[in-house]
Amino acid sequence: MSLILPAVLIILFFIFAFMLKVWRKYVTVKITHWLLMIYTVILIIAMAVTPFISTDFPARAEGNKDSWLDLYKDLHFGAFDRVNPEYIVQREVFDYDQPTIRISSNREEDGTHIYVERKDTNDGKIEGFVYNTGFNINGYQFTDILEPIHLELNYDTLEMNHPAIQDVTIAITEKEFPITQFNGQKRTNVTTMGPDNQAIYLRIPANVEISNKHINMTYVEK
């Protein structure tokens, strides 16, 4: 259906052009009429061309607009198993037998929310989860194009590696542009952006102590 409509519009355009050529022989057209007709033709062409533009477009962002608040609340109380699995962008399990561990970041000032759960047992494993509630622009999801924080264990140091600053160019084409000129629907040029909220949840053995204190961490309440 999306291909039939443009074809019909193109045919109508040629019919209109032919009729206009014949019409000019009998009627003197004012400049304002010419402008109106040219504008109409541009709208018709826009309607015909838009369906051929790539449709590989992100899906609409769904869910609670305060999902990041719910995420922080669940992690704060240790309910990591209740968090939406779609928010997990990395999960790691590190074998660990040292008495202490240091947590570091490649950023001097790291405002990432870090939650630490101390296990009831000494199982020799550190579990790390990286969460992201999503990044959207005008309601469209663009989370996949952004690199998340990466966790890496280097001997007795758990490193939080933030990606470098990314330059992202995004162009959004709306098929409804010509139609909204006539159907009375309101359009807005305001761009809204949803936050790119990330959080880290760590589960450490009961006998392992965190040696550094310069990174803000929250110990979960269970």
C-alpha positions as CSV (number, residue, x, y, z in Angstrom):
1,M,0.0,0.0,0.0
2,S,2.9,2.4,0.8
3,L,4.3,1.9,-2.7
4,I,0.9,2.2,-4.5
5,L,0.1,5.6,-3.1
6,P,3.3,7.3,-4.2
7,A,2.8,5.8,-7.7
8,V,-0.7,7.2,-7.9
9,L,0.5,10.6,-6.7
10,I,3.2,10.7,-9.4
11,I,0.7,9.8,-12.1
12,L,-1.6,12.6,-10.7
13,F,1.3,15.0,-10.8
14,F,1.9,14.4,-14.5
15,I,-1.8,14.7,-15.3
16,F,-1.9,18.0,-13.4
17,A,1.2,19.2,-15.3
18,F,-0.5,18.3,-18.6
19,M,-3.7,20.0,-17.6
20,L,-1.8,23.1,-16.5
21,K,0.0,23.3,-19.8
22,V,-3.3,23.2,-21.7
23,W,-4.9,25.6,-19.2
24,R,-2.3,28.3,-19.8
25,K,-3.5,28.6,-23.4
26,Y,-6.8,29.9,-22.3
27,V,-6.3,31.5,-18.8
28,T,-3.9,34.1,-17.6
29,V,-2.5,32.9,-14.3
30,K,-1.4,35.4,-11.6
31,I,1.9,35.0,-9.7
32,T,0.1,34.1,-6.5
33,H,-1.6,31.3,-8.3
34,W,1.7,30.1,-9.6
35,L,3.2,30.1,-6.1
36,L,0.2,28.1,-4.8
37,M,0.5,25.6,-7.6
38,I,4.2,25.2,-7.1
39,Y,3.8,24.7,-3.3
40,T,1.1,22.1,-4.0
41,V,3.4,20.3,-6.4
42,I,6.2,20.3,-3.8
43,L,3.9,18.8,-1.2
44,I,2.8,16.1,-3.7
45,I,6.4,15.2,-4.5
46,A,7.3,15.1,-0.8
47,M,4.5,12.7,-0.1
48,A,5.7,10.5,-3.0
49,V,9.3,10.5,-2.0
50,T,9.1,10.0,1.8
51,P,8.0,6.3,1.6
52,F,11.2,5.5,-0.3
53,I,13.4,6.9,2.5
54,S,14.9,4.2,4.7
55,T,12.5,2.8,7.2
56,D,15.2,1.4,9.5
57,F,14.1,3.7,12.3
58,P,14.2,3.2,16.1
59,A,11.0,2.1,17.8
60,R,8.9,4.4,19.9
61,A,10.1,4.5,23.5
62,E,7.5,2.9,25.8
63,G,7.0,2.5,29.4
64,N,7.0,4.7,32.5
65,K,8.7,8.1,32.0
66,D,10.0,7.8,35.6
67,S,11.5,4.3,34.9
68,W,14.9,5.5,36.1
69,L,13.5,6.4,39.5
70,D,12.0,3.0,39.8
71,L,15.3,1.5,38.8
72,Y,17.2,3.4,41.5
73,K,14.6,2.5,44.1
74,D,14.7,-1.3,43.3
75,L,18.5,-1.3,43.4
76,H,18.7,0.7,46.6
77,F,16.7,-2.1,48.3
78,G,18.6,-4.9,46.7
79,A,15.7,-5.9,44.4
80,F,17.9,-6.3,41.4
81,D,16.0,-9.3,40.2
82,R,12.8,-7.2,39.9
83,V,14.4,-4.8,37.5
84,N,13.3,-4.9,33.8
85,P,15.8,-7.2,32.0
86,E,15.8,-4.8,29.1
87,Y,17.7,-2.3,31.2
88,I,20.7,-4.7,31.6
89,V,23.4,-3.7,29.1
90,Q,26.2,-5.7,30.7
91,R,26.5,-8.6,33.2
92,E,29.8,-9.9,34.4
93,V,30.8,-12.6,36.9
94,F,34.4,-12.3,38.1
95,D,36.3,-15.0,40.1
96,Y,37.9,-13.3,43.0
97,D,40.0,-14.5,46.0
98,Q,41.6,-11.3,47.3
99,P,40.6,-9.9,50.7
100,T,40.0,-6.4,49.4
101,I,39.0,-4.8,46.1
102,R,39.4,-1.3,44.7
103,I,36.9,0.4,42.5
104,S,38.1,2.9,40.0
105,S,36.8,5.0,37.2
106,N,38.4,6.5,34.1
107,R,36.6,9.8,34.9
108,E,37.9,12.1,37.6
109,E,34.4,13.0,38.6
110,D,32.1,10.1,38.3
111,G,28.4,10.7,39.2
112,T,27.3,7.2,38.2
113,H,25.0,5.6,40.8
114,I,26.8,2.6,42.3
115,Y,25.0,0.1,44.5
116,V,26.9,-2.5,46.5
117,E,25.3,-5.6,47.9
118,R,27.3,-7.7,50.4
119,K,26.4,-11.4,50.0
120,D,25.7,-13.7,52.9
121,T,28.4,-16.2,51.7
122,N,32.0,-16.2,50.6
123,D,31.5,-17.7,47.1
124,G,34.6,-16.2,45.6
125,K,32.6,-14.4,42.9
126,I,31.9,-10.7,42.2
127,E,28.9,-10.0,40.1
128,G,28.5,-6.8,38.2
129,F,25.4,-5.4,36.4
130,V,25.3,-2.3,34.3
131,Y,21.8,-0.8,33.8
132,N,20.6,1.8,31.3
133,T,16.9,2.9,31.3
134,G,17.3,4.2,27.8
135,F,18.0,7.3,25.8
136,N,15.2,8.8,23.6
137,I,14.7,11.8,21.4
138,N,11.1,12.9,20.6
139,G,9.9,9.6,21.9
140,Y,12.2,7.5,19.7
141,Q,14.6,5.0,21.3
142,F,18.3,5.6,20.5
143,T,19.9,3.6,23.3
144,D,21.6,1.1,21.0
145,I,23.8,3.7,19.4
146,L,25.4,4.8,22.7
147,E,28.2,2.9,24.3
148,P,27.5,1.9,27.9
149,I,29.9,1.8,30.8
150,H,32.1,-1.3,30.7
151,L,33.2,-3.2,33.8
152,E,36.6,-4.9,33.8
153,L,38.6,-6.7,36.6
154,N,42.3,-5.9,36.7
155,Y,43.8,-8.0,39.5
156,D,42.5,-6.3,42.6
157,T,40.8,-3.4,40.9
158,L,37.3,-3.3,39.3
159,E,37.5,-0.7,36.6
160,M,34.5,1.3,35.4
161,N,35.4,2.4,31.9
162,H,33.2,5.1,30.5
163,P,33.2,5.5,26.7
164,A,34.7,8.6,25.0
165,I,32.3,11.4,24.0
166,Q,30.3,10.3,21.0
167,D,29.2,12.6,18.2
168,V,25.9,11.4,16.9
169,T,24.0,12.9,13.9
170,I,20.3,12.1,13.8
171,A,17.8,13.1,11.1
172,I,14.1,12.5,11.7
173,T,11.7,12.5,8.8
174,E,8.0,12.4,9.4
175,K,5.8,11.1,6.6
176,E,2.9,13.1,7.8
177,F,4.4,16.5,7.0
178,P,2.4,17.4,3.9
179,I,-0.8,16.1,5.4
180,T,-0.6,18.2,8.5
181,Q,-0.8,21.3,6.3
182,F,-4.4,20.6,5.7
183,N,-5.9,18.3,8.4
184,G,-5.5,20.8,11.3
185,Q,-3.1,18.7,13.4
186,K,-0.6,20.7,15.4
187,R,3.1,20.3,14.8
188,T,5.9,21.1,17.1
189,N,9.5,21.9,16.5
190,V,10.5,21.3,20.1
191,T,13.0,18.5,20.6
192,T,12.6,16.5,23.8
193,M,15.3,14.2,25.1
194,G,15.0,11.5,27.6
195,P,17.9,11.0,30.1
196,D,20.6,8.5,29.5
197,N,20.6,7.1,33.1
198,Q,23.1,4.4,33.9
199,A,23.6,2.6,37.2
200,I,25.9,-0.2,38.4
201,Y,25.0,-2.9,40.8
202,L,27.7,-5.0,42.5
203,R,27.4,-8.2,44.5
204,I,30.5,-8.9,46.5
205,P,31.4,-11.8,48.8
206,A,30.9,-11.3,52.5
207,N,34.7,-11.5,53.2
208,V,35.7,-8.9,50.6
209,E,36.2,-5.3,51.7
210,I,36.2,-2.3,49.4
211,S,39.5,-0.5,50.0
212,N,38.9,2.9,48.4
213,K,36.4,5.5,49.6
214,H,36.7,8.3,47.1
215,I,33.9,6.9,44.8
216,N,30.4,7.4,46.0
217,M,28.7,4.1,46.6
218,T,25.4,3.1,48.2
219,Y,25.2,-0.1,50.2
220,V,21.8,-1.7,49.6
221,E,19.3,-2.2,52.3
222,K,17.7,-5.6,52.4
